[in-house]
Amino acid sequence: MLATNLKHIKSEEEFFQAVENDENVMICCGRMGPMCIPVYDIMEDLEEKYEKVKFYDLDFDAPHAHVLRNHELSRTFMGLPFTFYFKNGKAVKATSSIQSKAQVKENLETYLLKD
């Protein structure tokens, strides 16, 4: 399990429950490495400000992480973390590698919170 304060997705079943039961979901799939930790920190910071979004982490090396490792949106990704944005059960945006707070906020507002 990742050492973050985010909700952890610990099984394939939990993954599907999260994306199907919550309207707006952001999942960061990675390790405790230098490119991933800043994204987890950003998510932890934004969690209270974006109450309409559910924030999760997913251990890249866990067997159930195949749902994102093998996702069509991540086929060309070369670096960690894989960050996915789900709206009403559908992946609407995915990024790889480190992101700034401004980039994460832009993705949240553009892909999950736009009306």
C-alpha distances in whole Angstrom, upper triangle without the diagonal:
4,7,9,11,11,10,7,9,8,11,14,16,14,14,18,18,17,19,22,22,22,25,23,19,18,14,13,11,11,9,10,13,17,17,14,14,17,16,13,16,19,17,16,20,21,19,22,25,24,24,25,22,18,15,12,9,8,6,10,10,9,12,12,12,16,17,16,17,20,21,25,24,22,24,25,22,22,20,16,15,16,17,19,21,22,25,26,24,25,23,26,24,22,22,20,20,20,22,24,24,27,26,23,25,28,26,25,29,30,28,26,29,32,35
4,6,9,9,10,8,10,10,13,16,18,16,15,19,19,17,19,23,23,22,24,22,18,16,13,11,10,9,7,7,10,13,14,11,10,13,13,10,12,15,14,13,17,18,17,20,22,22,22,23,20,17,14,11,8,8,6,9,10,10,14,14,13,16,17,16,17,20,21,24,23,21,23,24,21,21,18,14,12,14,15,17,19,21,24,26,24,24,22,25,23,20,19,18,17,17,18,20,20,24,23,20,23,25,23,22,26,28,26,25,27,30,33
4,7,9,10,9,13,13,17,19,21,18,18,22,22,20,22,25,25,23,26,23,20,17,15,13,13,11,9,7,11,13,15,11,9,13,13,10,11,14,13,12,15,17,16,19,22,22,22,24,21,18,14,12,10,11,10,13,14,14,18,18,16,20,21,20,20,24,24,28,26,24,26,27,23,23,20,16,15,17,17,19,21,23,26,28,26,27,25,27,25,22,21,20,19,18,19,20,20,23,23,20,23,26,24,23,27,29,27,26,28,31,34
4,5,8,8,12,13,17,19,21,17,17,21,20,18,20,23,22,21,23,20,17,15,13,11,12,11,10,9,12,14,14,11,9,11,11,7,8,11,10,8,12,14,13,15,18,18,18,20,17,15,11,10,8,10,11,14,16,16,19,18,17,20,21,19,20,24,24,27,25,23,26,27,23,23,20,16,14,16,15,17,19,20,23,25,24,25,23,24,23,21,20,19,18,16,17,18,17,21,20,17,19,22,21,20,23,25,24,23,24,28,31
4,7,9,12,14,18,20,21,17,17,21,20,17,19,22,21,19,21,19,16,14,13,12,14,14,14,13,16,17,17,14,11,13,12,8,9,11,9,7,10,12,10,12,15,16,16,18,15,13,10,9,9,12,13,17,19,18,21,20,19,22,22,21,22,26,25,28,26,25,28,29,25,26,23,19,17,18,17,18,19,20,23,24,23,25,23,25,23,22,21,21,20,18,18,19,17,21,21,18,19,22,21,19,22,25,24,22,23,27,29
4,6,9,12,15,17,18,14,14,17,16,13,15,18,17,15,18,15,12,11,10,10,12,13,13,13,16,17,17,13,12,13,11,8,9,11,8,6,10,11,9,11,14,14,14,15,12,9,7,6,6,10,12,15,17,16,19,18,16,20,19,18,20,23,22,25,23,22,25,26,23,24,21,17,15,16,14,15,15,16,19,20,20,21,20,21,20,19,19,19,19,17,17,18,16,19,19,15,17,20,18,16,20,22,21,19,20,24,26
4,7,9,12,14,14,11,11,14,13,10,13,16,15,13,16,14,11,11,10,11,12,14,15,15,18,20,19,15,15,16,14,11,13,14,11,10,13,14,11,13,16,15,14,15,12,9,7,5,6,9,11,15,17,15,18,15,15,18,17,17,19,22,21,24,23,22,25,27,24,25,22,19,16,16,15,15,15,16,18,19,18,19,19,21,20,19,20,20,20,20,20,21,19,22,21,18,19,22,20,18,21,23,21,19,20,24,26
4,6,9,12,12,9,9,13,12,10,13,16,16,15,18,16,13,12,9,10,10,12,12,13,17,19,18,15,14,17,15,11,14,16,13,12,16,16,14,17,19,18,17,18,15,11,9,6,5,6,8,12,13,12,14,12,12,15,15,14,16,19,19,22,21,20,23,25,22,23,21,17,15,15,14,14,16,16,19,20,18,19,18,21,20,19,19,19,20,19,20,22,21,24,22,19,21,23,21,19,23,24,22,20,22,26,28
4,6,8,9,6,6,10,10,8,11,13,14,14,17,15,12,12,9,10,10,12,13,15,18,21,20,16,17,19,16,14,17,18,15,15,19,19,16,19,21,19,19,18,15,12,10,7,6,5,8,11,12,10,12,9,9,12,11,12,14,16,16,20,19,18,21,23,21,22,20,17,15,14,14,13,15,14,17,18,15,17,16,19,19,17,19,19,20,20,21,23,22,25,23,20,22,24,21,20,23,24,21,20,22,26,28
4,7,8,6,8,11,11,11,14,16,16,17,20,19,16,15,12,13,12,13,14,16,19,22,21,18,18,21,19,16,20,21,18,18,22,22,19,22,25,23,22,22,19,15,14,10,9,7,8,11,11,8,10,8,9,12,12,13,15,17,18,21,21,20,22,25,22,24,22,19,17,16,16,16,18,18,21,21,18,20,19,22,22,20,21,21,22,23,24,26,26,28,27,23,26,28,25,23,27,28,25,23,26,29,31
4,5,5,6,9,10,11,13,14,15,17,20,19,16,16,13,15,13,15,16,19,21,25,23,20,21,24,21,19,23,24,21,21,25,24,22,25,27,25,24,23,20,17,16,12,12,9,10,12,12,9,8,6,8,11,10,12,14,15,16,20,20,19,21,24,22,24,23,20,18,17,17,17,18,17,20,20,17,18,18,22,22,20,22,22,23,24,25,28,28,30,28,25,27,29,25,24,28,28,25,24,27,30,31
4,5,5,6,9,10,11,12,14,16,18,18,15,16,13,15,13,16,18,20,23,26,24,21,23,25,22,20,24,25,21,23,26,25,23,26,28,25,24,23,20,17,16,13,13,10,12,13,13,10,9,5,8,9,7,10,12,13,13,17,18,17,19,22,21,23,22,20,18,16,17,15,17,16,18,18,14,16,16,19,20,19,21,21,23,25,25,28,28,30,28,25,27,28,24,24,27,27,24,22,26,28,30
4,5,5,6,9,10,11,12,14,17,18,15,17,15,17,16,19,21,23,26,29,27,24,25,27,24,22,25,26,22,23,27,26,23,26,27,25,23,22,20,16,17,14,14,13,15,16,17,13,12,9,11,12,11,13,16,16,16,19,20,20,22,25,24,26,25,23,21,19,19,17,18,16,18,17,14,16,17,20,21,21,23,24,26,27,28,30,29,31,29,26,28,29,26,24,27,28,24,22,25,28,29
4,6,5,6,9,10,10,12,15,15,13,14,12,14,14,17,19,21,24,26,25,21,22,24,21,19,22,23,19,20,23,22,19,22,24,21,20,19,16,13,13,11,11,10,13,15,16,13,13,10,11,13,11,13,16,17,17,20,20,20,22,25,24,26,24,21,19,18,17,15,16,14,16,16,13,15,16,19,20,19,21,22,24,25,25,27,26,29,27,23,25,26,23,22,25,26,22,20,23,26,27
4,5,5,6,9,10,11,13,13,10,11,9,12,11,15,17,20,22,24,23,19,21,22,19,17,21,21,17,19,22,21,18,21,23,20,19,18,15,12,12,9,10,9,12,13,15,12,12,8,9,11,8,10,13,14,13,16,16,16,19,22,20,22,21,19,17,15,14,12,13,11,14,13,10,12,12,16,16,16,18,19,21,22,22,25,24,26,24,21,22,24,20,19,22,23,19,18,21,23,25
4,5,5,6,8,10,12,13,11,13,12,15,15,18,21,23,26,28,26,22,24,25,22,21,24,24,20,22,25,23,20,23,24,21,20,18,16,13,14,12,14,12,15,16,18,15,15,11,12,12,9,11,15,15,13,16,17,17,20,23,22,24,24,22,20,17,16,13,14,11,13,12,8,11,12,15,17,17,20,21,24,25,25,27,26,28,25,22,24,25,21,20,23,23,19,18,21,23,24
4,6,5,6,8,11,12,11,13,13,16,16,20,22,24,27,29,27,24,25,26,23,21,24,24,20,21,24,22,19,21,23,20,18,17,15,12,13,12,14,14,17,18,20,17,17,13,14,16,13,14,18,18,17,20,20,21,23,26,25,27,26,24,21,19,18,15,15,12,13,12,9,12,14,17,19,19,22,23,26,26,26,28,27,28,26,23,24,25,22,20,23,23,20,18,20,23,24
4,6,5,6,9,9,7,10,10,13,14,17,20,22,24,26,24,21,22,23,19,18,20,20,16,17,20,18,15,18,19,16,15,13,11,8,10,9,11,12,15,17,19,17,17,14,14,16,13,13,17,18,16,19,18,19,22,25,23,25,24,21,19,17,15,12,12,10,11,10,8,11,12,15,16,16,19,21,23,23,23,24,23,25,23,19,20,22,19,17,19,20,17,15,17,20,21
4,6,6,7,8,6,9,9,13,14,18,21,23,25,27,24,21,22,23,19,18,21,20,17,19,21,19,17,19,20,17,16,13,11,9,11,10,13,13,16,17,20,18,18,14,14,15,12,12,16,16,14,16,15,17,20,22,21,24,23,21,18,16,13,10,9,6,8,7,5,8,9,12,13,14,17,19,22,23,22,24,22,24,21,18,19,20,17,15,18,18,14,12,15,18,19
4,6,7,10,9,12,13,17,18,21,24,27,29,30,28,25,26,27,23,22,25,24,20,22,24,22,19,21,22,19,17,15,13,12,14,14,16,16,20,21,23,21,20,16,17,17,14,15,19,18,16,18,18,20,22,25,24,27,27,24,22,19,17,14,12,9,9,7,5,8,11,13,16,17,20,23,25,26,25,27,26,27,25,21,22,23,19,18,20,20,16,14,17,19,19
4,7,9,10,13,14,18,19,23,25,27,30,31,29,26,27,27,24,22,24,23,20,21,23,21,18,19,20,17,15,13,12,10,13,13,16,17,21,22,25,22,22,18,19,20,17,18,21,22,19,21,21,22,25,28,27,30,29,26,24,21,19,16,14,11,10,8,8,11,14,16,18,19,22,25,27,27,26,28,26,27,25,22,22,23,20,18,20,21,17,15,16,19,19
4,6,7,10,12,16,18,21,24,26,28,29,27,24,24,24,21,20,22,20,17,18,20,17,14,16,17,13,12,9,8,7,10,12,15,16,20,22,24,22,23,19,19,21,17,17,21,22,19,21,20,22,25,27,26,28,27,24,22,20,17,14,12,9,8,7,8,11,12,14,16,17,20,23,25,25,23,24,22,23,22,19,19,20,17,14,16,17,14,11,13,16,16
4,7,10,13,17,19,23,26,27,29,30,27,24,25,25,21,20,22,20,17,19,20,17,15,17,16,13,11,8,8,8,12,14,17,18,22,23,26,25,25,22,21,22,18,18,22,22,19,21,19,21,24,26,25,28,27,25,22,20,17,14,10,8,6,5,7,9,11,12,14,16,19,22,25,25,23,24,22,22,21,17,17,18,15,12,14,14,12,8,10,12,13
4,7,10,14,16,20,23,24,26,26,24,21,22,21,18,17,19,17,14,16,17,14,12,14,14,10,10,7,5,6,9,11,14,16,20,21,24,23,24,21,19,21,18,17,20,21,18,19,17,19,23,24,23,25,24,22,19,17,14,11,7,6,5,7,8,10,10,10,12,14,16,19,21,21,19,20,18,18,17,14,13,14,12,9,11,12,9,6,8,11,12
4,7,10,13,16,19,21,22,23,21,18,19,18,15,14,16,15,11,14,15,13,11,14,14,11,11,9,6,5,6,8,11,13,16,17,21,20,21,17,16,18,15,13,17,18,16,18,16,17,20,22,20,23,21,19,16,14,11,8,6,5,7,8,8,10,9,10,11,12,14,16,18,18,17,18,17,18,16,12,13,14,11,9,12,13,10,8,11,14,16
4,7,10,13,16,18,19,20,17,14,15,15,11,11,13,12,9,11,13,11,10,14,14,11,12,11,7,6,5,6,8,11,14,15,18,18,20,17,14,17,14,12,15,17,15,17,14,15,18,20,17,20,18,15,12,11,7,6,5,6,9,12,11,11,10,10,10,10,11,13,15,15,13,15,14,15,13,10,11,13,10,8,12,13,10,9,12,15,17
4,6,10,13,15,16,17,15,12,13,14,10,10,13,12,9,12,14,13,12,16,16,14,15,14,10,8,6,5,5,7,10,11,15,14,16,13,11,13,11,9,12,15,13,16,13,13,17,18,15,17,15,13,10,8,6,5,7,8,12,14,12,12,10,12,11,9,11,12,13,14,13,15,15,17,15,11,14,15,12,12,15,16,14,13,15,18,21
4,6,9,11,12,14,11,8,10,11,8,7,11,11,9,11,14,13,13,17,18,16,17,17,13,11,8,6,5,6,9,9,13,13,15,14,11,13,12,10,11,14,14,16,14,12,16,17,14,15,12,9,6,6,4,6,9,11,15,17,16,16,13,14,12,10,9,9,10,11,11,13,14,16,14,11,14,16,13,13,17,17,16,15,18,21,24
4,7,10,11,14,11,8,11,13,10,10,13,14,12,14,17,17,17,20,21,19,21,20,16,14,11,9,6,5,6,5,9,10,12,11,7,10,10,7,8,12,12,15,13,11,14,15,12,13,11,8,5,5,6,8,11,13,17,19,17,17,14,16,14,11,10,9,10,12,13,16,17,19,17,14,18,19,16,16,20,21,18,18,21,24,27
4,7,8,10,9,6,9,11,10,9,13,14,13,15,18,18,18,22,23,22,23,23,19,17,14,11,8,7,5,5,8,10,13,13,9,12,13,10,10,14,14,17,16,13,15,16,12,12,9,6,4,6,8,11,15,17,21,23,21,20,17,19,16,13,12,10,9,11,13,16,17,20,18,16,19,21,18,19,23,23,21,21,24,27,30
4,5,9,9,6,8,11,11,10,13,15,15,16,19,20,20,23,25,24,25,26,22,20,16,13,9,8,6,6,8,10,14,14,11,14,16,14,13,17,18,21,19,16,18,19,15,14,11,8,7,10,12,15,18,20,24,26,24,24,21,23,20,17,15,13,11,12,15,17,19,22,20,18,22,23,21,22,25,26,25,24,27,30,33
4,7,8,6,6,10,10,9,11,14,14,14,17,19,19,22,24,24,25,26,23,20,17,14,11,11,9,10,11,13,17,17,15,18,19,17,17,20,21,24,22,19,22,22,18,17,13,10,10,13,14,17,20,23,26,28,27,26,24,25,22,19,17,15,13,12,15,17,18,21,20,19,22,24,22,23,26,27,26,26,28,31,34
4,6,5,6,9,10,10,12,14,15,16,18,20,21,24,25,25,27,28,24,22,19,17,13,13,11,11,12,15,19,20,17,19,21,18,17,21,22,24,22,19,21,20,17,15,11,9,9,13,14,18,21,24,27,30,28,28,24,25,22,19,16,14,11,10,14,16,17,21,19,18,22,23,22,23,26,27,26,27,29,31,35
4,6,6,7,10,11,11,13,15,16,17,19,21,24,24,25,27,28,25,23,20,18,15,16,15,14,16,19,22,23,20,22,23,20,19,23,23,25,23,20,22,21,17,15,11,9,10,14,15,19,21,25,28,31,29,29,25,26,22,19,16,13,10,9,12,13,15,18,17,17,20,22,21,22,26,26,26,26,29,31,34
4,6,7,7,10,11,12,14,15,17,18,19,23,23,23,25,26,22,21,18,17,14,15,14,13,15,18,21,21,18,20,21,17,17,20,20,22,19,17,19,17,14,12,8,6,7,10,12,15,18,22,25,28,27,25,22,22,19,16,12,10,6,5,8,11,13,16,14,14,18,19,18,19,23,23,23,23,26,28,31
4,6,5,6,9,10,11,13,14,16,17,20,21,20,22,23,20,18,14,13,10,11,11,11,13,16,19,18,15,18,18,15,15,19,19,21,18,16,19,18,14,13,10,6,5,9,10,13,16,19,22,25,24,23,20,21,18,14,12,10,7,6,9,11,13,16,14,13,16,18,17,18,21,22,21,21,24,26,30
4,5,5,6,9,10,11,12,14,15,18,19,19,22,23,20,18,14,13,11,12,12,13,15,17,21,21,18,20,21,18,18,22,22,24,22,19,22,22,18,17,13,10,9,12,12,16,18,21,24,27,26,25,22,23,20,17,15,13,11,9,10,12,12,16,15,14,17,19,18,19,22,23,23,22,24,27,31
4,5,5,6,9,10,11,12,14,17,17,18,20,22,19,18,14,14,13,15,15,16,19,20,24,23,20,23,23,20,20,23,23,25,22,20,23,22,18,18,14,11,10,13,12,16,17,21,23,26,26,25,22,22,19,17,14,13,10,7,8,8,9,12,12,11,14,16,16,17,19,21,21,21,22,25,29
4,5,5,6,9,10,11,12,15,16,15,18,19,15,15,11,11,10,12,14,14,17,19,22,21,18,20,20,17,17,21,20,22,19,17,20,20,16,16,13,10,8,10,9,12,13,17,20,23,22,21,18,18,16,13,11,11,9,6,6,7,8,11,10,8,11,14,13,13,16,18,17,17,19,22,25
4,5,5,6,9,10,10,14,15,15,17,18,15,13,9,9,8,11,12,13,16,17,20,19,17,20,19,17,18,21,21,23,20,19,22,22,18,19,15,12,10,11,10,13,14,17,20,22,22,22,19,20,17,15,14,13,12,10,10,11,10,14,13,11,13,16,15,15,18,20,19,18,20,23,26
4,5,5,6,9,10,13,14,14,16,18,16,15,11,12,11,14,15,17,20,21,24,23,20,23,23,20,22,25,24,26,24,22,25,25,21,21,18,15,13,15,13,16,17,20,22,25,24,25,22,22,20,18,16,16,14,11,11,10,9,13,14,11,13,16,16,15,18,21,20,20,21,24,27
4,5,5,6,9,11,11,12,14,16,14,13,11,12,12,15,17,18,21,22,25,24,21,24,23,20,22,25,24,25,22,21,25,24,21,21,18,15,13,14,12,14,15,18,20,23,23,23,20,20,17,16,15,15,14,11,9,8,6,10,10,8,9,13,13,12,15,17,17,17,17,20,24
4,5,5,6,9,10,10,12,13,10,10,7,9,9,13,15,17,20,20,23,21,19,22,21,18,20,23,22,24,21,20,24,24,20,21,18,15,13,13,11,12,12,15,17,20,20,20,18,18,16,15,14,15,14,12,11,11,8,12,12,8,10,13,12,11,14,16,16,14,15,19,22
4,6,5,8,10,10,12,14,12,11,8,9,10,14,16,18,21,21,24,23,21,24,23,21,22,26,24,27,24,23,27,27,24,24,21,18,15,16,14,16,15,18,20,22,22,23,21,21,19,19,18,18,17,15,14,13,11,14,15,12,12,16,16,14,17,19,19,17,18,21,24
4,6,7,8,10,12,14,13,13,11,13,14,18,20,22,25,25,28,26,24,27,26,23,25,28,27,29,26,25,29,29,25,26,23,20,17,19,16,17,17,19,21,23,24,24,23,22,20,20,19,20,19,16,14,12,9,12,14,11,11,15,15,13,16,19,19,17,17,21,24
4,6,5,6,9,11,9,10,9,12,14,18,20,22,25,25,28,26,23,26,25,22,24,27,25,27,24,24,28,27,25,26,23,20,17,18,15,16,14,16,18,20,21,22,20,19,18,18,17,19,18,16,13,12,9,11,12,9,8,12,12,10,12,15,16,14,14,17,20
4,6,5,7,9,7,8,7,10,12,16,19,21,24,24,26,24,22,25,23,21,24,27,25,27,24,24,28,28,25,27,24,21,18,18,15,15,14,15,16,19,19,20,19,19,18,18,19,20,20,18,16,15,12,14,15,12,11,15,14,11,13,17,16,14,14,17,20
4,6,6,9,9,10,10,13,16,20,22,25,28,27,30,27,26,29,27,25,28,30,28,30,28,28,32,32,29,31,28,25,22,22,19,19,17,18,19,21,22,23,22,22,21,22,22,24,24,21,19,18,14,16,17,14,13,16,17,13,15,18,18,16,15,18,20
4,6,9,9,11,12,15,18,21,24,26,29,29,32,29,27,30,28,26,28,31,29,30,27,27,31,31,29,30,28,25,22,22,19,19,17,18,18,20,22,23,22,21,20,21,21,23,23,21,18,16,13,14,15,13,10,14,14,11,12,16,16,14,13,16,18
4,5,6,8,9,13,16,20,23,24,28,27,30,27,25,27,25,23,26,28,26,27,24,25,29,29,27,29,26,24,21,20,17,16,13,14,14,16,18,19,18,18,17,18,19,21,22,20,17,16,13,14,15,11,9,12,12,9,10,13,13,10,9,13,15
4,5,7,10,13,17,20,23,25,29,28,30,27,25,28,25,24,27,29,27,28,26,27,30,31,29,31,29,26,23,22,19,17,15,15,14,16,18,19,19,19,19,21,22,24,25,23,21,20,16,17,18,15,13,16,15,11,12,16,15,12,11,14,16
4,7,10,13,17,20,23,25,28,27,29,26,24,26,23,22,26,27,24,26,23,25,28,30,28,30,28,26,23,21,18,16,13,12,11,12,14,16,16,16,17,19,20,23,24,23,21,20,17,18,18,15,13,15,14,10,11,14,13,9,8,12,13
4,6,10,13,16,20,21,25,24,25,22,21,23,20,19,22,24,21,23,20,21,25,26,24,26,24,22,19,18,14,12,10,10,10,11,13,14,14,14,14,16,17,20,21,20,18,18,15,16,16,12,11,13,12,8,10,13,11,8,8,12,14
4,7,10,13,17,19,22,21,22,19,18,20,18,17,20,22,20,22,20,21,24,26,23,26,23,20,18,16,13,12,10,10,11,12,12,14,14,15,15,16,17,19,21,20,18,19,16,18,17,14,14,16,14,11,13,16,14,11,12,16,18
4,7,10,14,16,19,18,20,18,16,19,17,15,18,21,19,21,19,19,23,24,21,23,20,17,14,14,11,10,10,11,13,14,14,15,14,15,15,14,15,17,17,17,15,16,14,16,16,12,13,15,13,11,14,16,14,12,14,17,20
4,7,10,13,15,14,17,14,13,16,14,13,15,18,17,20,18,17,21,22,20,21,19,15,13,12,10,10,10,11,14,16,14,16,14,16,15,14,15,16,17,16,16,17,16,19,17,14,15,18,15,14,17,19,17,15,17,20,23
4,7,9,12,12,14,12,10,14,13,11,13,17,16,19,18,16,19,21,18,19,16,13,10,10,9,10,12,13,17,18,17,17,15,17,16,14,14,14,15,14,15,17,16,19,18,14,17,19,17,16,19,21,19,17,20,23,26
4,6,9,8,10,9,7,10,10,9,11,14,14,17,16,15,17,19,16,17,15,12,10,9,10,11,13,14,18,19,17,17,15,18,17,14,15,14,15,16,17,19,19,22,20,17,20,22,19,18,22,23,20,19,22,25,28
4,5,5,9,9,7,10,11,10,11,14,15,19,18,15,18,19,16,17,14,11,10,10,12,13,16,18,21,23,20,20,18,21,19,16,16,15,15,16,18,21,21,24,22,19,22,24,22,21,25,26,23,23,26,29,31
4,6,8,9,6,8,10,9,8,11,13,16,15,13,14,16,13,13,11,9,8,8,11,13,16,18,21,23,20,20,17,20,18,15,14,12,13,15,17,20,21,24,21,19,23,24,21,22,25,26,23,23,26,29,32
4,6,8,7,9,12,11,10,13,15,18,18,15,16,18,15,15,14,11,11,12,15,16,20,21,25,26,23,23,21,23,22,18,18,16,16,18,21,24,25,28,25,23,27,28,25,25,29,29,27,27,30,33,35
4,6,5,8,10,11,10,13,15,19,19,16,18,20,18,18,17,14,14,14,16,17,20,20,24,25,22,22,20,23,22,19,19,18,19,20,22,26,26,29,27,24,27,29,26,26,29,30,27,26,30,32,35
4,5,6,9,11,10,11,14,18,19,16,17,20,18,19,18,16,16,15,17,18,21,21,24,25,21,21,20,23,23,20,21,19,21,23,25,28,29,31,29,26,29,30,27,27,31,31,28,27,31,33,36
4,5,6,9,9,11,12,16,17,15,17,20,18,19,19,16,16,14,16,15,18,17,21,21,17,18,17,20,20,18,19,19,20,22,24,27,27,30,27,24,27,28,25,25,28,28,25,24,28,30,32
4,5,6,6,8,10,14,14,12,14,16,14,16,15,13,12,10,12,12,15,16,19,20,17,17,15,18,17,15,16,15,16,19,20,23,24,26,24,21,24,25,22,22,26,25,22,22,26,28,30
4,5,5,5,8,11,13,11,12,15,14,15,15,14,14,12,14,13,16,16,20,20,17,16,15,18,17,15,16,15,18,20,22,25,26,28,25,23,26,26,23,23,27,26,23,23,27,29,31
4,6,6,6,10,11,10,12,15,14,17,17,15,14,11,12,11,14,13,16,17,13,13,11,15,15,13,15,15,18,20,21,25,25,27,24,21,24,24,21,21,24,24,20,20,24,26,28
4,5,5,8,8,7,9,12,11,13,13,12,11,8,9,8,11,12,15,17,13,12,10,13,12,10,11,11,14,17,18,21,22,23,20,18,21,21,18,18,22,21,18,18,22,24,26
4,6,9,9,6,8,10,9,11,11,10,10,8,10,11,14,15,19,20,17,16,13,16,14,11,12,11,13,16,18,22,23,25,21,20,23,23,20,21,24,23,21,21,25,27,29
4,6,8,7,7,10,10,13,14,14,14,11,13,12,15,16,19,20,17,15,13,16,15,12,14,13,16,19,21,25,26,27,24,22,25,25,21,23,26,24,21,22,26,27,30
4,5,5,7,10,10,13,15,14,14,10,12,10,12,13,16,17,14,12,9,12,12,10,12,13,16,19,20,23,24,25,21,20,23,22,19,20,23,21,18,19,23,24,26
4,6,5,9,10,14,16,16,16,12,13,12,14,14,16,18,15,12,10,11,11,10,12,13,17,20,20,24,25,25,22,21,23,22,19,20,23,21,18,19,23,23,26
4,6,8,8,12,13,14,13,10,10,9,11,12,14,17,14,11,8,9,8,6,9,10,14,17,17,20,21,22,18,17,20,18,15,17,19,17,15,17,20,21,23
4,6,5,9,10,11,11,7,9,9,12,14,17,19,17,14,11,12,10,7,8,8,11,15,16,19,21,22,18,17,20,19,16,18,21,19,17,19,22,23,26
4,6,9,11,13,13,11,13,13,16,17,20,22,19,17,14,15,13,11,11,11,14,17,19,22,24,25,21,21,24,23,20,22,24,22,20,22,26,26,29
4,6,10,12,13,11,13,14,17,19,22,24,22,19,16,16,14,11,10,9,12,16,17,21,23,23,20,20,23,22,19,22,24,22,20,23,26,27,30
4,6,8,9,8,10,12,15,18,21,24,21,19,15,16,13,9,8,6,8,12,14,18,20,21,17,17,21,20,17,20,23,21,19,22,25,26,29
4,7,9,9,12,15,18,21,24,27,25,22,19,19,16,13,10,7,8,12,14,18,21,22,19,19,23,22,20,22,25,24,22,24,28,29,32
4,6,7,11,14,17,20,24,26,24,22,19,19,16,12,10,6,5,8,12,15,18,19,17,17,20,20,18,21,24,23,22,23,26,28,31
3,5,8,12,15,18,22,25,23,21,18,19,15,12,9,6,5,7,10,14,16,18,16,15,19,19,17,19,22,22,21,22,25,27,30
4,6,10,13,16,20,22,21,19,16,17,14,10,8,5,5,7,9,13,14,17,14,13,17,17,15,17,20,20,19,19,22,24,28
4,7,10,13,17,19,17,16,12,13,11,7,6,5,7,9,10,14,15,17,14,13,16,17,14,15,19,18,16,17,20,22,25
4,7,10,14,17,15,14,10,11,8,5,5,6,8,9,9,12,13,15,12,9,13,13,10,11,15,15,13,13,17,19,22
4,6,10,13,11,10,7,8,6,4,7,9,12,13,12,15,15,16,13,11,13,13,10,10,14,13,11,11,14,16,19
4,7,10,10,8,6,6,5,6,9,12,14,15,13,15,15,15,13,10,11,12,8,8,11,10,7,7,11,13,16
4,7,6,5,4,6,7,9,12,15,18,19,17,19,18,19,16,13,14,14,11,10,12,12,8,7,11,13,15
4,5,5,6,6,9,12,15,18,21,22,20,21,20,20,18,15,15,15,12,10,12,11,7,6,9,10,12
4,6,9,9,13,15,18,22,24,25,23,25,23,23,21,19,19,18,15,14,15,14,11,9,11,13,13
4,7,9,12,14,17,20,23,24,23,25,24,24,22,19,20,20,16,15,17,16,13,11,14,16,17
4,6,9,11,15,18,21,23,21,24,23,23,20,18,19,18,15,14,16,15,11,11,14,15,16
4,6,7,11,14,17,19,18,20,20,20,17,15,17,16,12,12,15,13,10,10,14,15,17
4,7,11,14,17,19,17,19,19,18,15,14,15,13,10,11,12,10,7,8,12,12,14
4,7,11,14,15,13,16,16,15,12,11,13,11,8,10,12,10,7,9,13,13,16
4,7,10,12,12,14,15,15,12,11,14,13,9,11,14,13,10,12,16,17,20
4,7,9,8,12,13,14,10,10,13,12,10,12,15,14,12,14,17,18,22
4,7,8,12,14,15,12,12,15,15,13,15,18,17,16,18,21,22,26
4,7,10,13,15,12,12,16,16,14,17,20,19,18,20,23,24,28
4,7,10,12,10,10,14,14,14,16,18,19,18,20,22,23,27
4,7,8,6,7,10,11,10,12,15,15,16,17,19,20,24
4,5,5,6,9,10,11,12,14,15,16,17,18,20,24
4,5,5,6,9,10,10,12,14,15,16,16,18,22
4,6,5,6,9,10,10,12,14,15,15,16,20
4,5,5,6,9,10,10,12,13,14,15,19
4,5,5,6,9,10,10,11,12,14,18
4,5,5,6,8,10,10,10,12,16
4,5,5,6,8,10,10,10,14
4,5,5,6,7,9,10,14
4,6,6,5,6,9,12
4,6,6,5,6,10
4,6,6,6,9
4,6,6,10
4,6,9
4,6
4
